[in-house]
């Protein structure tokens, strides 16, 4: 009997979490003033804001902690990839600049 009530509670709990998640995502539109969706659209989904920090608090409030943590990780990881990308670009430019000076070596084997 106790297992039955535990299963009912778990189903109810998961259903409640799903309703809260769906309500949070569907709350407001991009056109309605003051909605979280509109604020995220204006502050986050724009190429003009590409160098600004992400509004992680607003993302957390709208999507939840797991999604906000995912976007925080993506931002951190992307920032960490900038120095290796710049180093690779410098090596590529150096290779293009010295292309004509690279002579194949003949070591007598072929």
Secondary structure, DSSP 8 states (H G I E B T S, - for coil): -HHHHHHHHHHHHHHHHHHHHHHHHHSS-SSSTT-HHHHHHHHTS-GGGTTS---HHHHHHHH-HHHHHHHHHHHHHHHHHHHHHHHHHHHHHHHHHTTTT------S--
